[in-house]
């Protein structure tokens, strides 16, 4: 479980694998970096702090959004 839970405006927790719209494009949440015990997340947290990695395969590829750039209730 994430120590710094991120949520959508609906109140639902952001989870790896969620399908989302990213700048109007279909995308997928590839990583939620908020738990130091998860190997993938730990690197992002060490380098950039917590956040969310979005995969938009059609347009922008992978985009990491640091936690401090996410609105409360992304």
C-alpha positions in Angstrom: 0.0 0.0 0.0 1.2 3.5 -0.9 2.4 5.7 1.9 1.4 8.8 -0.1 -1.9 7.8 -1.8 -2.8 9.7 -4.9 -6.4 10.1 -5.8 -8.5 11.2 -8.8 -11.0 14.0 -8.4 -13.7 11.3 -8.0 -11.9 10.2 -4.8 -10.7 6.8 -6.3 -7.1 5.9 -5.7 -4.8 6.1 -8.7 -3.5 2.6 -9.5 -1.0 1.0 -11.9 -2.9 -0.1 -15.0 -5.6 2.5 -14.9 -6.8 3.7 -18.3 -6.9 7.5 -18.4 -7.1 10.4 -20.7 -3.8 12.3 -20.9 -4.1 15.6 -22.7 -7.1 14.2 -24.6 -5.3 10.9 -25.6 -5.9 7.4 -24.3 -3.1 6.5 -21.9 -2.4 4.1 -19.1 -1.0 4.6 -15.6 2.3 2.6 -15.8 3.6 3.4 -12.3 2.5 5.1 -9.1 5.7 6.0 -7.3 4.6 6.4 -3.6 5.9 3.3 -1.8 9.6 2.9 -1.0 9.0 -0.9 -0.7 8.2 -1.3 -4.4 11.4 -1.7 -6.4 10.2 0.3 -9.4 8.7 3.0 -7.3 11.8 3.3 -5.1 14.0 4.5 -7.9 11.6 7.2 -9.0 11.1 8.3 -5.4 14.8 8.5 -4.8 15.4 10.5 -8.0 12.3 12.6 -8.3 10.1 12.0 -5.3 6.7 10.4 -5.6 4.5 10.8 -8.6 2.8 9.0 -11.5 4.2 7.6 -14.7 1.8 7.8 -17.6 2.2 5.8 -20.9 0.7 7.5 -23.9 1.9 5.1 -26.7 0.4 7.1 -29.5 1.8 10.6 -28.8 4.2 11.4 -26.0 5.4 8.0 -24.8 6.2 7.9 -21.1 5.7 11.0 -18.9 6.6 11.1 -15.2 4.5 13.7 -13.3 6.1 14.5 -9.9 3.8 14.5 -6.9 4.3 18.2 -6.4 2.9 18.9 -9.9 -0.2 16.8 -9.3 -3.3 18.7 -8.1 -4.9 17.3 -5.0 -7.4 15.0 -6.6 -5.7 14.6 -10.0 
